[in-house]
Amino acid sequence: MTSDLGFVGRAPASLDEAAMLAVAQRRAQFLADASRTVSGSLNLPHTVRRSLSACVPHLADWAQIMLIGREGASYTCLVVNGTGTSSAARRHPDADGVNGQSRLLVTGRPELLHVSLEQDPLEPDGLVALVPDERMREQVAALRPADVLGLPLTARGTTFGTLTLARRTGFGFVAEDISIAEELAVRIALALDAARRYAERAAVATVLQASLRPPELPKLEGSALAARYRAASGDAEIGGDFYDAWGSPDDWSFVLGDVSGKGVEAAVVTGQARHTVRGASAVDRDPAAVLRALNTMLDGTTSGRYVTAVYGRVRRTGGALHVTLGSAGHPPPLVVRTSGAVEPVAVRGLAAGLVAGVEYTPAEVTLAPGDTLVLYTDGVTEARHHSVRDGTRRLCELLSQYAQVGVDALVEAIEIAVLEGSDGTQRDDLAVLALRAAAS
């Protein structure tokens, strides 16, 4: 609320030195409070509303913020005697035309407009120039005669919006008012710029997550597929582990891998690796050729990251599945027979991205009806701080117990076992892929 001294920027001439000092302290306190208000959120709409509330009613009767976005200009206003905010979206005003908002953007200098009772609000360089939206303009016109002050919002050398303030008759803007409004505009610009940058980065992260999120597994005749994926505790929905499966019912491919490191950088390499494997398999489905392509892609980057992976080609012959596997430094796949016996597949190779020109030697395995091939990342075997040998032994014991259940229940049992043994703190990403030859 405004006090008997009027708006915060104004000091009556009759005040003595003590009173003038009090006014100066009030201004300083206002700017300090306003700074905390406008910087209290990184959500852009919230920051806009906070910025307007810092202006109204302490500095103006009405305030408007215009921001330039990809789809044009958006206007949001707050009026002192209203019941909240009202907003409207308009395209970016023509910077070559006679328009107050355009001039603020181009020149980066404030503009002061006096709107009299006789003046037509629709004059090209009148109120419509600073308040293009009709509904918002009616609110300002109701204050006539009034002063309307337009201020640029500039941060990092770019004017990306404007702040427009209006005061009712008898409380027009004088030099000291404009000075404090400019100071506040600087603070608002910094807060809005931070919120805009945060929103842009959040949008990029959302797109990245959508592109890297584990895919839905295809339904392939004669086989059953199931998978589980969980990023490490505290990380986003994306991480360094990945899996994929694609192809025709009688001849298809799968991959499961693990990128070194964590965070967004590892997630980017995850996407590159997954798409490289898919692309290479479209040319040659031989595991040695696909892993060579993956190694070449990583060797040509400057990320310094490497990938362990198992790639397989599956061909259906009668009721059995014939699988050709290649490994790039990944934990060995496990074959779970219907009897409960668990056999590691003897396939080895150097992790991709470490040394150029690596050759990979495939291995063959046949899954009879009911047999299951299980691929996993080290987040499974190294859970609970176990050694690789101890973790692999425990996994084999679990797989033997679940040899007869469905593949969905099997991968779920693996995930539950890892989480139960981690005390709620998952140190590494987890990915599991299970392939079973359908029982005849």
C-alpha positions in Angstrom: 0.0 0.0 0.0 1.2 3.6 -0.6 1.8 5.8 2.4 1.0 9.4 3.0 4.3 10.2 1.3 2.8 8.9 -2.0 4.7 6.4 -4.2 8.1 5.2 -2.9 10.1 7.1 -5.4 8.6 10.5 -4.5 9.8 12.8 -1.7 7.7 16.0 -1.0 9.8 19.2 -1.2 8.8 20.3 2.3 10.6 17.5 4.1 13.5 18.4 6.3 16.9 16.6 6.1 15.8 13.9 8.6 12.7 13.2 6.7 14.6 13.2 3.4 17.0 10.6 4.9 14.0 8.5 5.9 12.7 8.7 2.4 16.1 7.6 1.0 16.2 4.7 3.4 12.7 3.8 2.4 13.8 3.7 -1.3 16.8 1.6 -0.5 14.7 -0.8 1.5 12.1 -0.9 -1.3 14.8 -1.9 -3.8 16.2 -4.5 -1.4 12.8 -6.0 -0.8 11.9 -5.9 -4.5 15.2 -7.7 -5.4 14.3 -10.5 -3.1 10.8 -10.7 -4.5 11.7 -10.8 -8.2 14.6 -13.2 -7.7 12.6 -15.7 -5.6 11.8 -18.1 -8.5 13.3 -19.6 -11.6 9.8 -20.3 -13.1 9.3 -17.6 -15.8 5.5 -17.0 -15.3 6.1 -16.8 -11.5 9.0 -14.4 -12.0 6.8 -12.2 -14.2 4.1 -12.0 -11.6 6.6 -11.4 -8.8 8.1 -8.6 -10.8 4.7 -6.9 -11.4 3.8 -7.2 -7.7 7.1 -5.5 -6.9 5.9 -2.5 -8.9 2.2 -2.3 -8.0 1.2 -0.5 -5.8 4.5 0.8 -4.4 5.8 2.3 -7.6 2.8 2.5 -9.9 -0.9 2.0 -10.2 -0.5 -0.3 -13.2 2.4 -2.3 -14.6 2.9 -4.3 -17.8 5.8 -6.6 -18.8 6.3 -7.5 -22.4 8.7 -10.4 -23.3 9.9 -11.4 -26.7 9.7 -15.1 -27.3 9.9 -17.5 -30.3 6.2 -17.1 -31.1 6.1 -13.3 -30.7 5.5 -10.8 -27.9 3.6 -11.8 -24.7 2.1 -9.1 -22.4 1.2 -9.5 -18.8 -0.1 -6.7 -16.6 -1.2 -6.0 -13.0 -3.5 -3.2 -11.9 -3.7 -1.8 -8.4 -7.4 -2.1 -7.9 -7.9 -5.3 -9.9 -8.5 -8.8 -8.8 -5.3 -10.3 -10.1 -3.4 -10.5 -13.4 -4.7 -10.4 -17.0 -2.6 -11.4 -20.0 -2.6 -11.4 -23.7 -0.3 -12.6 -26.5 0.5 -10.6 -29.5 3.1 -10.9 -32.3 6.3 -9.0 -32.1 5.6 -5.4 -32.9 7.2 -4.1 -36.1 10.5 -2.5 -35.1 10.4 -0.3 -38.2 7.0 1.1 -37.4 6.1 4.0 -35.1 5.6 2.0 -31.9 6.7 2.8 -28.4 7.5 -0.9 -27.5 9.6 -1.2 -30.7 11.5 1.9 -29.9 12.2 0.7 -26.3 13.6 -2.6 -27.8 15.7 -0.8 -30.4 17.0 2.1 -28.5 17.2 0.6 -25.0 16.2 4.0 -23.5 13.1 4.8 -21.4 10.2 6.8 -22.7 7.7 8.9 -20.8 4.2 9.5 -22.1 1.5 11.9 -20.7 -2.0 10.7 -21.5 -4.6 13.5 -21.2 -8.3 13.2 -21.0 -8.6 14.7 -24.5 -6.0 12.4 -26.1 -7.2 9.6 -28.2 -5.7 6.4 -26.8 -5.6 4.9 -30.3 -3.3 7.5 -31.7 -0.4 5.7 -33.4 2.1 7.2 -31.0 -0.2 7.5 -28.0 -1.2 5.0 -25.4 -1.6 2.3 -28.0 2.1 2.6 -28.7 3.1 1.4 -25.2 0.0 -0.7 -24.4 -1.0 -2.6 -27.6 -3.5 -4.9 -25.9 -7.0 -3.4 -25.9 -8.2 -4.8 -22.6 -5.0 -3.7 -20.8 -5.2 -0.3 -22.5 -8.7 0.3 -21.1 -7.2 -0.2 -17.6 -4.7 2.6 -18.2 -7.1 4.8 -19.9 -9.3 4.7 -16.8 -6.4 6.5 -14.9 -6.3 9.5 -17.3 -4.8 11.9 -17.0 -1.9 9.7 -16.3 1.8 9.3 -17.0 3.0 6.1 -18.7 6.7 5.2 -18.4 8.3 2.6 -20.7 11.5 1.0 -19.6 13.7 -1.5 -21.5 14.6 -4.9 -19.9 18.2 -5.6 -20.8 20.6 -8.3 -19.6 23.8 -9.7 -21.0 23.8 -6.9 -23.6 20.4 -7.8 -25.1 17.1 -6.0 -24.7 14.5 -8.9 -24.6 11.5 -7.1 -23.2 10.0 -4.0 -21.6 8.5 -2.8 -18.3 5.7 -0.3 -18.6 4.4 1.6 -15.6 1.4 3.9 -15.3 0.5 6.4 -12.5 -2.9 8.1 -12.0 -3.4 11.9 -12.1 -1.5 13.9 -9.5 1.3 11.3 -9.2 3.1 11.6 -12.5 6.7 10.5 -12.9 9.5 13.0 -12.1 13.2 12.5 -12.4 13.6 10.7 -9.0 10.7 8.4 -9.8 12.3 7.5 -13.2 15.6 6.9 -11.5 14.2 4.3 -9.0 12.1 2.7 -11.7 15.2 2.2 -13.9 17.0 0.6 -10.9 14.1 -1.7 -10.4 14.0 -2.5 -14.1 17.6 -3.6 -14.0 16.8 -6.1 -11.1 13.7 -7.3 -12.9 15.7 -7.8 -16.2 18.3 -9.9 -14.4 15.7 -12.1 -12.7 13.7 -12.6 -15.9 16.8 -13.4 -17.9 17.8 -16.0 -15.4 14.3 -17.5 -15.5 14.3 -17.5 -19.3 17.7 -19.2 -19.5 16.5 -21.8 -17.0 13.3 -22.4 -19.0 15.4 -22.9 -22.2 17.7 -25.3 -20.5 14.8 -27.2 -19.0 13.2 -27.5 -22.5 16.4 -28.8 -23.9 16.7 -31.4 -21.0 13.1 -32.5 -21.7 13.8 -33.0 -25.4 17.0 -34.9 -24.5 15.2 -37.1 -22.0 12.4 -37.9 -24.5 15.0 -38.9 -27.1 17.0 -41.1 -24.7 14.3 -42.7 -22.7 14.4 -46.5 -23.0 12.2 -47.6 -26.0 9.2 -49.9 -25.9 10.2 -53.4 -26.8 8.7 -55.0 -29.9 6.5 -58.0 -29.8 8.2 -60.7 -31.9 6.7 -64.0 -32.8 8.3 -67.0 -31.2 10.1 -65.0 -28.5 9.4 -63.0 -25.4 11.2 -59.9 -24.4 11.3 -57.9 -21.1 13.6 -55.2 -19.7 14.1 -53.0 -16.7 15.9 -49.7 -16.5 16.6 -47.5 -13.5 19.0 -44.5 -13.4 21.2 -44.1 -10.4 19.8 -42.5 -7.3 19.7 -38.7 -7.5 20.1 -38.6 -11.3 17.5 -37.7 -13.9 15.4 -40.2 -15.8 18.3 -40.7 -18.2 21.7 -42.2 -17.5 24.6 -44.1 -19.1 22.9 -47.5 -19.5 20.8 -48.3 -22.5 19.1 -51.1 -24.4 17.1 -51.5 -27.6 15.6 -54.1 -29.9 14.4 -53.9 -33.5 13.9 -55.9 -36.7 11.6 -58.4 -38.3 10.0 -61.4 -36.6 12.4 -63.9 -38.2 15.6 -61.8 -38.1 16.1 -59.1 -35.5 18.7 -57.4 -33.4 19.2 -56.2 -29.8 21.8 -54.3 -27.8 22.5 -53.5 -24.2 25.3 -51.2 -23.1 26.8 -49.0 -20.5 28.6 -45.6 -21.1 31.4 -44.7 -18.8 30.7 -41.9 -16.3 27.4 -40.3 -15.3 25.2 -37.3 -15.9 24.2 -35.4 -19.1 27.5 -36.0 -20.8 27.1 -39.7 -20.5 23.5 -39.5 -21.6 24.5 -37.8 -24.8 27.0 -40.5 -25.6 24.2 -43.0 -24.7 22.1 -41.6 -27.5 25.0 -41.6 -30.0 25.8 -45.2 -29.2 22.3 -46.5 -29.5 21.7 -44.7 -32.8 25.1 -45.8 -34.2 24.4 -49.5 -33.4 21.0 -49.2 -35.1 22.4 -47.5 -38.1 25.3 -49.9 -38.5 22.9 -52.9 -38.2 20.9 -51.6 -41.2 24.0 -52.0 -43.3 25.5 -55.2 -41.8 23.9 -57.2 -39.0 27.0 -59.1 -38.2 28.0 -58.3 -34.5 31.7 -57.8 -35.4 30.7 -55.2 -38.0 28.3 -53.4 -35.7 30.7 -53.2 -32.8 33.5 -52.0 -35.1 31.2 -49.2 -36.2 30.5 -48.3 -32.6 34.2 -48.3 -31.8 35.0 -46.1 -34.8 32.2 -43.6 -33.8 33.5 -43.3 -30.2 37.2 -43.1 -31.3 36.3 -40.1 -33.5 34.8 -38.1 -30.6 36.6 -35.9 -28.1 34.4 -37.0 -25.2 37.0 -39.3 -23.8 34.2 -41.8 -22.9 34.0 -45.5 -23.7 31.1 -47.9 -24.0 30.7 -51.5 -23.0 28.0 -53.3 -24.9 26.6 -56.6 -26.1 25.0 -56.7 -29.5 23.1 -59.7 -30.8 21.4 -60.9 -34.0 18.5 -63.3 -33.5 17.1 -65.7 -36.2 14.2 -68.0 -35.6 14.6 -71.6 -36.8 11.5 -73.6 -36.0 10.8 -73.3 -32.2 14.4 -72.3 -31.4 16.2 -69.0 -31.5 19.7 -68.9 -33.0 21.6 -65.9 -31.5 24.9 -64.5 -32.7 26.5 -62.3 -30.0 29.4 -59.8 -29.9 30.7 -58.1 -26.8 32.7 -54.9 -26.3 34.1 -55.3 -22.8 30.7 -56.1 -21.3 29.8 -58.5 -18.6 29.0 -61.9 -20.2 25.4 -62.7 -21.1 23.8 -65.6 -19.1 21.8 -68.4 -20.6 19.1 -69.8 -18.3 18.0 -73.2 -19.3 14.5 -74.5 -18.5 16.2 -76.9 -16.0 17.5 -74.0 -14.0 21.1 -74.3 -15.2 22.8 -71.0 -15.8 25.6 -70.8 -18.4 27.7 -67.7 -19.2 28.3 -67.1 -22.9 32.0 -67.0 -23.7 32.2 -63.9 -25.7 34.8 -61.1 -25.2 36.1 -58.0 -26.7 37.6 -54.6 -25.8 35.3 -51.8 -24.8 34.4 -49.5 -27.6 36.2 -46.1 -27.7 39.5 -47.1 -26.1 41.6 -48.3 -29.1 41.1 -47.8 -32.8 40.9 -50.7 -35.2 39.7 -53.3 -32.7 38.4 -56.6 -34.1 35.5 -58.4 -32.4 34.9 -62.2 -32.4 31.3 -63.3 -32.3 29.9 -66.3 -30.3 26.9 -68.5 -31.1 24.2 -69.7 -28.8 20.9 -71.5 -29.4 17.9 -71.0 -27.2 15.6 -74.0 -27.1 11.9 -73.3 -26.3 11.8 -72.0 -22.7 15.5 -71.0 -22.5 16.3 -67.4 -21.6 19.2 -65.2 -22.5 19.8 -62.4 -19.8 21.9 -59.3 -20.5 22.7 -56.9 -17.7 24.9 -54.0 -16.8 27.4 -53.8 -13.9 24.8 -51.9 -11.8 23.3 -55.4 -11.2 26.4 -57.4 -10.3 28.2 -54.6 -8.4 25.2 -53.7 -6.2 25.6 -54.0 -2.4 29.4 -53.2 -2.9 29.9 -56.8 -4.0 32.8 -57.9 -6.1 32.0 -58.7 -9.7 32.5 -62.5 -9.0 30.3 -62.4 -5.9 27.6 -60.3 -7.7 27.6 -62.6 -10.7 27.2 -65.7 -8.4 24.3 -64.1 -6.7 22.7 -63.2 -10.0 23.1 -66.8 -11.3 21.4 -68.2 -8.1 18.5 -65.8 -8.6 18.1 -66.7 -12.3 18.1 -70.4 -11.5 15.2 -69.9 -9.1 13.2 -67.9 -11.7 13.9 -70.1 -14.7 10.3 -71.2 -15.0 8.6 -67.8 -14.5 7.7 -65.3 -17.2 10.4 -62.9 -18.4 8.6 -59.9 -17.0 8.7 -61.4 -13.5 12.3 -62.4 -14.0 13.6 -58.9 -14.8 11.4 -57.5 -12.0 13.0 -59.9 -9.5 16.4 -58.8 -10.6 15.5 -55.1 -10.1 13.9 -55.8 -6.7 17.0 -57.8 -5.5 19.3 -54.9 -6.4 17.1 -52.2 -4.7 16.6 -54.3 -1.6 20.4 -54.7 -1.2 21.2 -51.0 -1.8 19.7 -49.5 1.4 17.8 -47.0 -0.8 21.1 -45.7 -2.4 21.6 -47.0 -5.9 25.2 -46.2 -6.8 25.0 -47.0 -10.5 22.5 -47.2 -13.4 20.8 -50.5 -13.9 19.6 -52.1 -17.1 18.4 -55.7 -17.7 17.2 -57.3 -20.9 15.8 -60.8 -21.1 15.0 -62.8 -24.2 13.2 -66.1 -24.1 12.4 -68.6 -26.9 8.7 -69.2 -26.6 7.7 -72.6 -25.3 6.1 -74.8 -28.0 
